[in-house]
Amino acid sequence: MTDFTEIPVTDIRSNPFRLIGQEWMLITAGTLDAFNTMTASWGTVGHLWERDVAICYVRPQRHTYGFMERSGVYTLSFFDETWRSALEYCGSHSGRDVDKMAQTGLVPFATPGGAVGFRQARLILECRKVYAGDIAEAGFVERGVMEKVYPGRDFHRFYVGEITRALSR
Ligand SMILES: Cc1cc2nc3c(=O)[nH]c(=O)nc-3n(C[C@H](O)[C@H](O)[C@H](O)COP(=O)(O)O)c2cc1C
């Protein structure tokens, strides 16, 4: 934790479109004893229900899904370009089969709220789960999106998390 400073979310200077869609993030749920992490490039940040929130989207077949379901807190971690290959690895291998920490060199630590972040991250959003919901077929106005993204009907579950801390390094 020592390398990180807690900052107000309004001080985050990164462009959210670049941050999530292009640079990607790690969604990490569980505790230091037992956690899992996966890469994500779909996500949303903003203001909802009088809270600053981040929304992430996890398909049910991900190993991370079970950890997200069991966790009240979790993190979204963002990295410099030098960690791109680690994020590629965490986005193409499952924690069911491999030890992502051993393979990438990422070093986990417990955030003040009891979630898990990574020492090498440049920004960590610690989140408290406020709402979980499933994308539903009936909701698609643009049906083509549904057909393209969910041919197997494995709809993402989305988690609206109140950002409890933004940690910057
Ligand atoms: C760039 C990139 C973005 C991804 N974005 C998401 C996402 O937003 N939601 C999701 O469920 N999976 C996403 N994935 C796929 C998961 O990261 C991948 O299936 C991962 O291996 C799951 O790991 P796990 O089984 O240990 O949870 C993405 C993968 C990559 C490479």
The ligand as an ORCA input file, in Angstrom:
! r2SCAN-3c Opt
* xyz 0 1
  C      -8.764     -7.458    -23.826
  C      -9.709     -8.410    -23.139
  C     -10.896     -7.925    -22.619
  C     -11.807     -8.780    -21.974
  N     -12.952     -8.252    -21.435
  C     -13.809     -9.066    -20.776
  C     -14.975     -8.520    -20.140
  O     -15.211     -7.299    -20.109
  N     -15.828     -9.397    -19.531
  C     -15.597    -10.749    -19.522
  O     -16.410    -11.504    -18.957
  N     -14.477    -11.279    -20.079
  C     -13.587    -10.472    -20.691
  N     -12.440    -10.984    -21.237
  C     -12.174    -12.438    -21.154
  C     -11.588    -12.878    -19.809
  O     -10.562    -12.015    -19.373
  C     -11.002    -14.302    -19.983
  O     -12.022    -15.195    -20.343
  C     -10.235    -14.789    -18.775
  O      -9.437    -15.877    -19.180
  C     -11.132    -15.207    -17.638
  O     -10.322    -15.661    -16.595
  P     -10.900    -16.478    -15.358
  O     -11.544    -17.757    -15.898
  O      -9.681    -16.776    -14.510
  O     -11.892    -15.611    -14.675
  C     -11.511    -10.165    -21.877
  C     -10.313    -10.658    -22.409
  C      -9.409     -9.796    -23.027
  C      -8.109    -10.331    -23.569
*
